Amino acid sequence: MTYLILLIVALQHLGYMALSRRNSARLLARGGEEVGRRHLPLFVALYVAWFAAMAAFIDPGTPPSLWWIGVYLLLQAFRAWVMLSLGEYWTVRVITVPGAPLVVRGPYRFMRHPNYALVVGEVVSVPMIFGAWRIAAIMGLLVTLTVFLRIRVEDAALAPLRKAGP
């Protein structure tokens, strides 16, 4: 069951990467400009380390926690809301498109960076499905620190749109 759950999560993330690649290509073709490119490999490395740690250190015989599976599923519903709200602007990269409006619908009405909150929640919740609190704590901290860097980059890129207003 452990490896099946990890496989499902990995396939889900590969799907997100494919969607991000498609959206990124479209945004760049419309004159979009990517900023903060240097920290993207750090996110990729952290996600690879996250999966590797879970595959290596979680006992495959550990029964999954239904409570944590529920938390994870709620986070995925939240991710769907975020992705639907951003539409074609959802990517794993920070890309600004001249003349594009600032997205202020969906969860973006209530907070600036809902996607990053769910990323941290996901990095914590998946290992906790198997009681792997050390992986959850270490990776959660590392991803949180990286998210703070990413938020600074994104806020700087979106500052002109915020000043202009919705």
Secondary structure as UniProt FT lines:
FT   HELIX           2..29
FT   TURN            30..31
FT   STRAND          33..35
FT   HELIX           37..39
FT   HELIX           40..57
FT   TURN            60..61
FT   HELIX           66..86
FT   HELIX           87..89
FT   STRAND          94..96
FT   TURN            98..99
FT   HELIX           106..109
FT   HELIX           114..128
FT   TURN            129..131
FT   HELIX           133..164
//
